[in-house]
């Protein structure tokens, strides 16, 4: 039966209660309630100054239509434009144009044309004001040093003709060239302004372009359309509109330049050929005129005319073949020398569709490579892909040209053979007529070629003149009416949330770092011991250096006095109710053993009980100091046999039935004195003279003296002090309770702060304190004092 009882007791020790008490969890934060208004005020103040200092950011949007080759126009109008731009109209992909618009090169050109690398600002209270296009001064920088890029240049306007740099006293005039640590520049007057101090920031163009591109967004709202939406964020509305307008202008000009490049090269080639043919045609016409004049020829016979027509037709074919061979050679030369400033060849007389397709593809790839070379780096995968395609296309063109040249060579030999036969027939024609026919034939050939080149030149010029951009602006840049950043509502909401969350985190951190006992439940959960009583925290008095009242008066109606009366009443529940010899101990010093033992003894004496308080802390006695009694002799003298205990017992003067036996002189061997067998004999004799014997012993956690004394007492009261006793020390109490080394072990919770952080109170504590007059007066004074502080009265 006893084994089962011990087993049940051990199971109770092993089990722990972890019930969550929401009310107690909330009230623990009320102990630090003052942190919430403080941090809320600080957070709202920071939010206010942030909104005052931070410049508002506005968003500007515009839309651009891209004529995509896959989603192009159709119908009769599209056919007309297609004819005009067959050779020179560039096709575009929306995805490619999106990347081109966001290129570093275009943005750098925008910065240079708008001179955005020089920024003008001024102060208006706490806020920085941007003076874009409204600055009273303008700077034309010729050279900017590294120092100029790092530090701003401040110009102080003295009057309409003079100004100062930074903190210098020297005065300068406008429209003069200056050289200083920032560089070399000329300062001119700007627009009239209310600001007399202007801060100028110089920014590197490349760095500024990267920063501006981070604020530029180019998106395709609908994947089925070819419309791009450009969004730019800036603190100045006009500047954001100017940036988008200039960016689109630069993009359009770049696109038109690429489209006109091929047409320009073709026109140059045709003009060169026309110059040669014009000269040759003039020479032939002069030869005809000269021959007719010298020979007097006016008509040609019918036979000669027929023969001449056959030869003329054959020569025309032969000349066409030679022209095609010449064009193929020019194509071959152009392909070999492409990229070195070579003029693109004309492809009008090439009737091979494969070669025409390859040349068109080659020209398009060449244009794309030039465009991407201006907007991307040499290691860009897209540029490398285009270079690879160019090499493959170049090789295919050269192979095709060689095949065509071989075919043309065969045709030429056949035509030359026919010409030989016709020439043999012409020998029968009179010499003069034959010579005239030869000259006339050359004139006809040159005329046909000349007319052909004139026609192609007009077609090319018409296509060149009708070149239009492949993009169209849909909406002009429009800015938002209200700033998008910072959002005041979110800032205030975030500040309010921070003012609440930060104190909560801080309080939780304090609780996490605090390793002392804070709550009654912690003692019960870890020690598995009953709490015999709680002693609240006493207000310090002027006569108490330690900050505590050593003895409570019998007439006191304070809460602490009532708690000692309750503790006195609870002594009858120790053990079987007959515990008369009680030891007070703790884990470490300073937990209130002497304070509790003195006041409990006084409370017992007030209830008409004879009480003896024995100081057995032979190592560091403090009992006599609190009672203000001499300690020349005491318990140590009794234990070493220097006299009878009755010779050393003193009256405390607090109550006639309250006596004390102080510790006496500090011995060199306290443990040996406590274990020499005289202590139990003395206690046995004192049981007959006193109703209660209270023993103030040393801390159990530091020395073994308390364990020696515990063998001779009826009960042990273990002191645990609020916000002082380490949590790990509670495990020692649990081990003592489990091992039953101390008989009738109970815990007294001392120094409890019954503020908002402790919960709703226990026993005589908590919200029941208002019942007592002294506490009620004190709390009324405290409340009145707090109210006065809140309203600003001292």
C-alpha positions in Angstrom: 0.0 0.0 0.0 2.9 2.3 0.8 4.6 1.5 -2.5 1.4 2.5 -4.4 1.3 5.8 -2.5 4.9 6.6 -3.3 4.3 5.7 -7.0 1.3 8.0 -7.2 3.3 10.7 -5.5 6.1 10.3 -8.1 3.6 10.5 -10.9 2.3 13.7 -9.6 5.8 15.1 -9.6 6.5 14.0 -13.1 3.3 15.6 -14.5 3.2 19.3 -15.2 0.3 21.6 -15.8 0.6 24.0 -18.8 -2.9 25.4 -18.9 -2.9 28.7 -20.8 -4.4 31.6 -18.9 -5.4 34.3 -21.4 -6.3 36.8 -18.7 -3.0 36.4 -16.9 -1.1 36.5 -20.3 -2.7 39.8 -21.1 -2.3 41.3 -17.7 1.5 40.6 -17.7 1.8 43.2 -20.5 -0.1 45.8 -18.4 2.8 45.9 -16.1 4.7 47.7 -18.8 1.7 49.7 -20.1 3.8 52.9 -20.2 5.9 51.5 -23.1 2.9 51.5 -25.4 2.1 55.2 -25.4 5.9 56.0 -25.5 6.6 53.9 -28.6 3.3 54.8 -30.2 4.2 58.5 -29.8 7.7 57.9 -31.2 6.5 55.9 -34.1 3.9 58.5 -35.1 6.4 61.2 -34.7 8.9 59.4 -37.0 6.1 58.8 -39.5 5.2 62.6 -39.4 8.7 63.7 -40.0 9.2 61.0 -42.7 6.2 62.3 -44.6 7.5 65.8 -44.2 11.0 65.0 -45.4 10.2 62.4 -48.1 9.6 63.9 -51.6 6.3 62.6 -53.2 6.8 60.4 -56.2 4.4 60.6 -59.1 3.7 58.1 -61.9 3.5 59.1 -65.6 2.2 56.7 -68.3 2.1 56.7 -72.1 1.2 54.2 -74.8 3.0 53.3 -77.9 1.8 51.2 -80.9 4.4 48.9 -82.6 3.6 47.7 -86.1 4.5 44.0 -85.7 5.4 41.9 -88.8 3.1 39.2 -87.5 0.2 41.5 -86.8 0.6 44.0 -89.6 -2.0 45.9 -91.6 -3.9 44.4 -94.5 -6.1 45.6 -97.4 -5.4 47.9 -100.3 -3.6 50.5 -98.2 -1.3 47.8 -96.8 -0.5 46.6 -100.4 0.5 50.1 -101.4 2.8 50.6 -98.4 4.1 47.1 -98.9 5.1 48.0 -102.5 6.9 51.1 -101.4 8.8 49.4 -98.5 9.5 46.0 -100.1 13.2 46.5 -100.1 13.6 49.1 -97.4 10.7 48.6 -94.9 12.0 47.0 -91.7 9.7 44.6 -89.8 9.7 44.7 -86.0 8.9 42.3 -83.1 7.2 43.8 -80.1 9.5 41.8 -77.7 12.6 43.2 -79.4 11.4 46.8 -79.4 10.5 46.5 -75.7 14.2 45.7 -74.9 15.4 48.4 -77.2 13.3 51.1 -75.5 14.8 50.0 -72.1 18.4 50.1 -73.5 21.1 52.0 -71.7 22.1 53.9 -74.9 18.8 55.4 -75.5 18.5 56.6 -71.8 21.9 58.1 -71.9 21.0 60.0 -75.0 17.8 61.3 -73.2 19.9 62.4 -70.2 22.3 64.3 -72.5 19.6 66.1 -74.5 17.7 67.1 -71.4 20.8 67.7 -69.3 19.4 65.6 -66.5 22.9 64.9 -65.1 22.8 68.3 -63.4 20.1 68.3 -60.7 18.9 71.5 -58.9 17.3 71.3 -55.5 16.5 73.5 -52.5 15.1 73.3 -49.0 11.5 74.2 -48.1 11.4 73.5 -44.4 12.2 69.8 -43.9 11.3 68.9 -47.5 13.7 69.0 -50.4 12.2 70.8 -53.4 13.2 69.9 -57.0 13.9 72.9 -59.2 13.7 71.3 -62.6 13.2 74.1 -65.1 12.5 76.5 -62.3 16.0 77.0 -60.9 17.2 80.6 -60.4 20.6 79.6 -61.7 21.8 77.3 -64.5 25.2 75.6 -64.8 26.8 74.5 -68.0 29.4 72.1 -66.9 32.5 71.6 -69.1 34.4 69.3 -66.8 33.2 67.6 -63.6 35.8 66.1 -61.2 35.4 63.0 -59.0 34.9 65.3 -56.1 32.1 67.1 -57.9 30.2 63.8 -58.4 30.5 63.0 -54.7 29.7 66.3 -53.1 26.9 68.8 -54.0 27.7 72.4 -55.1 25.7 75.0 -53.2 25.1 78.4 -54.7 23.9 81.3 -52.5 22.1 84.1 -54.4 23.3 87.4 -53.0 21.5 89.6 -55.5 20.5 89.6 -59.2 24.1 89.9 -60.3 26.2 88.1 -57.6 26.4 84.8 -55.8 28.6 82.8 -53.5 29.8 79.2 -53.7 29.2 77.0 -50.6 30.5 78.8 -47.5 33.0 81.0 -49.3 32.8 84.8 -48.6 34.0 85.7 -52.1 31.4 87.0 -54.5 31.1 85.9 -58.1 29.2 87.2 -61.1 27.1 85.4 -63.7 28.1 84.4 -67.2 31.8 83.8 -66.2 33.8 80.6 -66.4 34.8 79.2 -63.0 37.2 76.5 -62.0 37.2 74.9 -58.6 37.2 71.5 -56.9 34.0 70.6 -58.6 35.3 71.2 -62.1 35.0 73.9 -64.8 31.7 75.4 -65.6 29.7 78.5 -66.4 26.9 79.8 -64.2 24.1 81.7 -65.8 20.9 83.2 -64.4 17.8 81.1 -64.6 14.1 81.8 -63.9 12.9 84.1 -61.1 12.5 82.0 -57.9 11.7 82.4 -54.2 14.6 80.2 -53.3 18.0 81.9 -52.8 20.0 78.8 -52.0 20.3 76.1 -54.7 22.1 72.8 -54.2 23.4 71.3 -57.4 24.2 67.6 -57.8 26.4 66.3 -60.6 25.7 62.7 -61.6 27.6 60.4 -63.9 25.6 59.7 -67.0 26.0 56.0 -66.9 25.0 55.7 -63.2 22.1 58.0 -63.7 20.9 56.0 -66.7 20.9 52.8 -64.6 19.0 54.6 -61.8 16.4 56.0 -64.3 16.0 52.7 -66.0 15.1 51.1 -62.6 12.2 53.6 -62.4 11.1 52.9 -66.0 8.6 50.1 -66.7 7.8 48.9 -70.2 5.1 46.3 -70.4 2.8 44.7 -72.9 -0.7 44.9 -71.4 -2.3 42.5 -73.9 -0.3 39.7 -75.5 -2.6 39.8 -78.5 -1.9 43.4 -79.3 1.3 45.3 -80.2 0.8 48.2 -77.7 3.5 48.9 -75.2 2.7 50.8 -72.0 5.6 52.9 -70.6 5.5 54.0 -66.9 8.0 56.3 -65.3 8.2 57.3 -61.7 9.7 60.7 -60.6 9.4 63.3 -58.0 8.8 66.0 -60.6 5.8 65.6 -62.9 7.1 67.8 -65.7 10.5 66.0 -65.7 8.8 62.6 -65.9 6.7 63.8 -68.9 9.8 65.2 -70.6 11.7 62.0 -70.1 9.0 59.8 -71.7 8.6 62.3 -74.6 12.3 62.5 -75.3 12.7 58.7 -74.9 10.1 58.1 -77.6 11.7 60.8 -79.8 15.1 59.2 -79.6 13.6 55.7 -80.2 11.7 56.9 -83.3 14.8 58.7 -84.7 16.9 55.6 -84.2 14.3 53.4 -85.9 14.1 55.8 -88.9 17.8 55.9 -89.2 18.0 52.2 -89.4 15.3 52.0 -92.0 16.8 54.6 -94.3 20.3 53.1 -94.2 19.6 50.5 -96.8 17.7 52.9 -99.1 20.5 55.4 -98.9 23.1 52.8 -99.9 21.0 51.7 -102.9 20.5 55.2 -104.1 24.3 55.8 -104.0 24.9 52.6 -106.0 22.3 53.7 -108.7 23.7 57.2 -108.9 27.2 55.8 -109.5 25.9 53.5 -112.3 24.0 56.3 -113.9 27.1 58.4 -114.0 29.0 55.7 -115.9 26.1 54.9 -118.3 25.5 58.6 -119.0 29.1 59.1 -120.1 29.1 56.0 -122.2 25.8 56.9 -123.9 27.1 60.4 -124.7 30.1 58.9 -126.3 28.1 56.5 -128.5 25.7 59.3 -129.6 28.6 61.4 -130.6 30.0 58.5 -132.6 26.7 58.0 -134.4 26.6 61.7 -135.3 30.2 61.8 -136.4 29.8 58.7 -138.5 26.7 59.8 -140.3 28.3 63.2 -141.0 31.5 61.8 -142.3 29.9 59.0 -144.4 26.8 60.7 -145.5 24.5 57.8 -144.4 20.8 58.5 -144.4 19.0 55.0 -144.7 19.7 51.3 -144.2 18.5 48.5 -146.6 15.8 46.2 -145.5 18.1 43.2 -145.4 20.5 45.1 -143.3 17.7 46.3 -141.1 16.5 42.7 -140.5 20.0 41.5 -139.8 20.6 44.4 -137.6 17.5 43.6 -135.6 18.6 40.0 -135.0 22.0 41.1 -134.0 20.6 43.8 -131.8 18.3 41.3 -130.0 21.2 38.9 -129.5 23.5 41.7 -128.3 20.8 42.9 -125.9 20.7 39.4 -124.4 24.4 39.3 -124.3 24.6 42.7 -122.6 22.0 41.6 -120.1 24.0 38.6 -119.3 27.1 40.7 -118.9 25.2 43.1 -116.7 23.9 40.2 -114.5 27.4 38.8 -114.3 28.6 42.3 -113.2 25.9 42.5 -110.6 26.7 39.1 -109.3 30.3 40.1 -109.0 29.3 43.2 -107.2 27.1 41.1 -104.9 30.0 38.8 -104.3 32.3 41.7 -103.5 29.7 43.3 -101.2 29.3 40.0 -99.3 33.0 39.6 -98.9 33.5 43.2 -97.7 30.3 43.7 -95.7 30.7 45.6 -92.4 33.6 47.7 -93.9 31.5 50.5 -95.3 30.7 48.6 -98.6 27.7 49.9 -100.6 24.8 47.5 -100.8 24.4 46.2 -104.4 21.2 46.6 -106.5 19.2 43.4 -106.9 16.6 44.5 -109.4 18.1 42.6 -112.4 18.6 39.4 -110.4 15.7 37.1 -111.3 16.8 34.3 -109.1 14.2 34.2 -106.2 16.6 32.3 -103.9 19.4 34.8 -104.2 16.9 37.7 -103.8 15.5 36.1 -100.7 19.0 35.5 -99.3 20.1 39.1 -100.0 17.0 40.5 -98.4 17.5 38.3 -95.3 21.2 39.3 -95.2 20.4 43.1 -95.3 17.8 42.7 -92.6 20.3 40.8 -90.4 22.9 43.5 -91.1 20.5 46.2 -90.0 19.5 44.3 -86.9 23.2 43.8 -86.0 23.9 47.5 -86.4 20.9 48.4 -84.3 21.7 45.9 -81.5 25.4 46.9 -81.6 24.4 50.5 -80.7 22.1 49.4 -77.8 23.8 46.2 -76.4 27.2 44.9 -75.5 29.3 42.8 -77.7 28.8 39.7 -75.5 25.0 39.9 -75.8 23.6 36.4 -76.7 21.2 38.1 -79.2 24.0 39.9 -81.0 26.1 36.7 -81.2 23.1 34.8 -82.6 22.6 37.5 -85.3 26.4 37.3 -86.2 26.1 33.5 -86.6 23.1 33.9 -88.8 25.0 36.5 -90.9 27.9 34.1 -91.5 25.5 31.3 -92.5 23.6 33.6 -94.9 26.9 35.0 -96.3 28.1 31.5 -97.1 24.8 30.5 -98.8 24.8 33.7 -100.9 28.4 33.1 -102.1 27.6 29.5 -103.1 24.4 30.7 -104.9 26.3 33.5 -106.7 29.0 31.0 -107.9 26.3 28.7 -109.3 24.6 31.6 -111.1 27.9 32.9 -112.5 28.7 29.4 -113.9 25.2 29.3 -115.6 25.7 32.9 -116.9 29.1 31.9 -118.3 27.5 29.1 -120.3 24.8 31.5 -121.6 27.4 34.1 -122.5 29.4 31.6 -124.6 26.2 30.6 -126.5 25.3 34.2 -127.2 28.8 34.9 -128.3 28.7 32.0 -130.7 25.4 33.3 -132.2 27.0 36.7 -132.5 29.9 35.2 -134.4 27.5 33.6 -136.9 25.6 36.9 -137.3 28.9 38.8 -137.7 29.9 36.4 -140.5 26.6 37.2 -142.2 27.2 40.9 -141.9 30.4 40.7 -143.9 28.3 40.6 -147.0 26.8 44.0 -146.0 28.6 47.0 -147.3 31.3 48.2 -145.0 29.9 51.5 -144.3 26.5 50.1 -143.4 28.0 47.5 -141.2 30.0 50.0 -139.3 27.0 52.2 -138.8 24.9 49.3 -137.6 27.6 48.5 -134.9 27.6 52.1 -133.7 23.8 52.2 -133.7 23.6 49.0 -131.8 25.8 50.3 -128.9 23.6 53.4 -128.8 20.4 51.4 -128.4 21.9 49.2 -125.6 23.1 52.2 -123.6 19.8 53.9 -124.0 17.8 50.9 -122.6 20.2 50.6 -119.7 20.0 54.3 -119.0 16.2 54.3 -119.0 16.1 51.2 -116.7 18.4 52.9 -114.1 16.4 56.1 -114.2 13.2 54.1 -113.5 14.8 52.3 -110.6 16.2 55.5 -109.2 12.8 57.1 -109.1 11.3 54.0 -107.4 14.0 54.0 -104.8 13.7 57.8 -104.2 9.9 57.4 -103.8 10.3 54.6 -101.2 13.0 56.6 -99.4 10.8 59.7 -99.3 7.8 57.8 -98.0 9.6 56.1 -95.2 7.6 56.4 -92.0 8.2 55.1 -88.5 6.9 51.7 -87.5 5.5 53.0 -84.2 2.8 55.5 -83.3 2.1 57.4 -80.0 -1.3 56.5 -78.8 -1.6 58.7 -75.6 0.6 61.6 -74.6 2.3 61.2 -71.2 -0.3 61.5 -68.3 0.8 61.8 -64.7 -1.2 60.8 -61.6 -2.9 63.6 -59.6 -1.9 62.1 -56.3 1.6 60.8 -55.5 2.0 57.1 -55.5 4.8 57.2 -52.9 4.8 57.5 -50.0 1.3 56.4 -49.2 0.4 58.4 -46.1 -2.4 56.0 -45.0 0.0 53.0 -45.0 2.7 55.1 -43.3 0.4 56.1 -40.4 -1.0 52.6 -40.2 2.5 51.1 -40.2 3.6 53.6 -37.5 0.6 52.7 -35.4 1.3 49.0 -35.8 5.0 49.5 -35.0 4.0 51.5 -31.9 2.1 48.5 -30.6 4.2 45.6 -32.0 7.6 46.9 -30.8 6.6 47.2 -27.1 5.1 43.7 -27.3 8.3 42.3 -28.8 10.4 44.3 -26.2 8.3 43.0 -23.3 8.5 39.4 -24.7 12.3 39.9 -24.9 12.4 41.1 -21.3 10.4 38.0 -20.3 12.6 35.7 -22.3 15.8 37.3 -20.8 14.3 37.4 -17.3 15.3 34.1 -15.5 13.7 34.9 -12.2 10.5 33.8 -10.6 7.6 36.0 -11.7 4.4 34.0 -11.0 3.0 31.7 -8.4 2.2 29.1 -11.1 5.9 28.7 -11.9 6.6 27.7 -8.3 3.7 25.2 -8.2 4.6 23.7 -11.6 8.3 23.2 -10.9 8.4 22.5 -7.2 5.1 20.6 -6.8 5.0 22.2 -3.4 2.1 24.1 -1.7 2.5 27.8 -1.2 1.7 28.4 2.4 1.5 32.2 1.9 2.4 35.2 -0.1 4.0 38.3 1.2 3.6 41.4 -0.9 6.3 44.0 -1.6 6.5 46.6 1.2 7.1 50.3 0.6 10.5 51.4 1.8 10.7 53.7 4.8 13.1 56.5 5.6 14.5 54.6 8.6 15.2 51.4 6.6 18.4 51.5 4.6 17.5 48.2 3.0 14.3 49.6 1.6 12.0 47.4 3.8 10.2 47.8 7.1 11.8 45.2 9.5 8.8 44.8 11.8 5.1 45.3 11.1 3.2 47.1 13.9 0.3 45.2 15.6 -2.1 48.0 14.7 -1.1 48.1 11.0 -3.9 47.4 8.6 -1.8 47.2 5.5 -2.0 44.4 3.1 1.4 42.9 4.1 0.3 42.9 7.7 -2.8 40.9 6.8 -0.7 38.5 4.7 1.4 37.8 7.8 -1.8 37.2 9.8 -2.9 34.8 7.0 0.5 33.1 7.1 0.1 32.7 10.9 -3.3 31.1 10.4 -2.0 28.8 7.8 0.7 27.4 10.1 -2.0 25.1 11.6 -2.2 23.3 8.3 1.4 22.3 8.3 1.7 18.6 8.6 -0.8 17.3 11.2 -1.3 20.8 12.7 1.2 20.3 15.5 4.3 21.8 13.9 5.9 24.1 16.4 9.6 24.2 15.5 9.8 25.8 12.0 12.9 26.5 10.0 13.2 29.3 7.4 15.7 28.8 4.5 16.1 29.8 0.9 18.3 29.1 -2.2 20.5 32.2 -1.8 20.8 35.2 0.4 18.6 38.2 0.2 15.3 36.3 -0.3 13.8 37.6 2.9 14.3 34.8 5.6 15.1 37.2 8.4 12.3 39.6 7.3 9.6 36.9 7.2 10.8 35.1 10.3 10.8 38.3 12.4 7.4 39.5 11.2 5.8 36.0 11.5 7.2 35.7 15.0 5.8 39.2 15.9 2.4 38.2 14.4 2.4 35.0 16.5 3.3 37.0 19.6 0.4 39.4 18.9 -1.9 36.4 18.9 -0.8 35.6 22.6 1.7 32.9 21.7 5.1 32.6 23.3 7.6 32.7 20.4 11.4 32.3 20.3 13.3 33.3 17.2 16.7 31.6 16.9 19.4 32.9 14.5 21.3 29.9 13.3 22.9 31.6 10.3 26.3 31.3 11.9 28.1 32.4 8.7 26.5 35.7 7.9 24.1 36.7 10.6 21.8 39.7 10.1 19.0 39.0 12.6 20.5 41.1 15.3 20.9 44.0 12.9 17.3 44.0 12.0 16.2 43.8 15.6 18.9 46.3 16.7 20.2 44.0 19.4 23.7 43.1 20.5 25.3 39.9 19.2 28.2 39.4 21.5 26.8 36.1 22.7 24.2 33.8 21.3 23.5 30.4 19.8 27.1 29.7 18.9 28.0 30.0 22.6 25.4 27.4 23.5 26.5 25.0 20.8 30.1 25.0 22.0 29.0 24.6 25.7 29.9 28.1 27.0 26.7 28.4 28.9 23.0 27.7 29.1 20.7 29.1 26.4 18.6 30.9 29.0 21.7 33.1 29.6 21.7 34.3 26.0 18.0 34.7 25.2 17.0 38.4 24.8 13.7 40.2 24.7 13.1 41.9 21.5 11.1 44.7 23.0 8.4 44.3 20.3 6.2 42.1 22.4 6.7 40.6 25.9 6.1 37.1 24.5 8.6 37.6 21.6 12.1 36.5 22.5 15.2 36.0 20.3 18.4 34.0 20.5 20.8 35.7 18.2 23.6 33.7 16.4 26.4 35.1 18.5 30.1 35.2 17.5 30.8 33.7 14.1 32.6 30.3 14.7 35.3 28.9 12.4 33.3 25.6 12.0 29.6 26.2 11.8 28.7 22.8 10.3 30.5 21.0 13.0 28.7 23.0 15.7 25.3 22.2 14.2 26.1 18.5 14.1 27.7 18.0 17.5 24.4 16.8 19.1 23.7 19.9 21.3 21.1 21.5 18.9 18.4 18.8 19.4 18.9 18.9 23.1 18.4 22.6 23.2 15.4 22.5 21.0 13.8 19.8 23.1 14.1 22.0 26.2 12.8 25.0 24.4 9.7 23.2 23.3 8.5 23.2 26.9 8.9 26.9 27.3 7.6 28.3 23.9 4.6 27.7 21.8 6.6 28.4 18.6 10.3 28.2 17.8 11.3 29.8 14.6 14.8 29.2 13.2 16.5 31.6 10.7 18.9 29.3 8.9 21.5 29.9 6.2 20.6 29.5 2.5 20.3 25.8 1.5 21.6 26.4 -1.9 25.0 27.7 -0.6 25.9 25.6 2.5 24.8 22.4 4.1 23.9 24.0 7.5 20.2 24.0 6.7 20.2 20.3 5.9 21.7 19.7 9.4 19.1 21.9 11.1 16.2 20.4 9.1 16.7 17.0 10.9 15.4 18.5 14.2 12.5 20.7 13.1 8.8 20.0 12.5 8.5 21.9 9.3 10.5 24.0 6.8 9.4 27.2 5.1 11.4 27.7 1.9 11.5 31.4 0.9 11.1 32.3 -2.8 11.4 36.0 -3.7 9.5 37.6 -6.6 11.8 38.8 -9.4 14.9 37.7 -7.4 15.0 33.9 -7.1 16.4 32.2 -10.2 14.0 29.8 -11.9 16.6 27.0 -11.9 16.7 27.2 -8.0 13.0 26.0 -8.0 14.2 22.7 -9.3 16.2 22.3 -6.1 12.9 22.7 -4.1 11.2 20.1 -6.2 14.1 17.7 -5.6 13.8 18.2 -1.9 10.1 17.7 -2.0 10.5 14.5 -4.1 13.2 13.1 -1.9 11.4 14.3 1.3 14.6 15.5 2.9 12.8 18.3 4.6 9.8 17.4 6.7 6.6 19.3 5.9 8.3 21.5 3.3 6.2 24.5 2.1 7.0 27.6 0.1 6.5 31.2 1.1 6.4 33.6 -1.9 8.0 36.8 -0.7 8.2 40.3 -2.2 5.4 39.8 -4.7 4.6 42.9 -6.7 0.9 43.0 -7.0 1.0 45.4 -10.0 -0.8 44.9 -13.3 1.8 42.4 -14.5 1.2 39.9 -11.7 -2.3 38.9 -12.7 -5.5 39.3 -10.8 -4.1 38.5 -7.3 -4.1 35.7 -4.8 -5.3 35.5 -1.3 -5.1 38.9 0.3 -3.3 40.3 -2.7 -4.5 41.4 -6.1 -7.5 43.5 -6.5 -8.6 43.1 -2.9 -6.0 45.6 -1.6 -8.3 48.5 -1.8 -10.2 47.2 1.2 -7.3 48.2 3.5 -7.2 51.8 4.6 -3.4 52.2 4.3 -3.3 50.8 0.8 -6.3 52.7 -0.2 -4.7 56.0 0.9 -1.5 55.1 -0.8 -3.1 54.1 -4.0 -5.3 57.2 -4.0 -2.2 59.3 -3.6 -0.5 57.4 -6.4 -3.5 57.8 -8.8 -3.7 61.5 -8.0 0.0 62.0 -8.6 -0.2 60.1 -11.9 -3.2 62.2 -13.0 -1.3 65.4 -12.2 1.6 64.3 -14.3 -0.6 63.5 -17.2 -2.2 66.9 -17.2 1.2 68.6 -16.7 0.9 69.7 -13.1 3.7 69.2 -10.7 
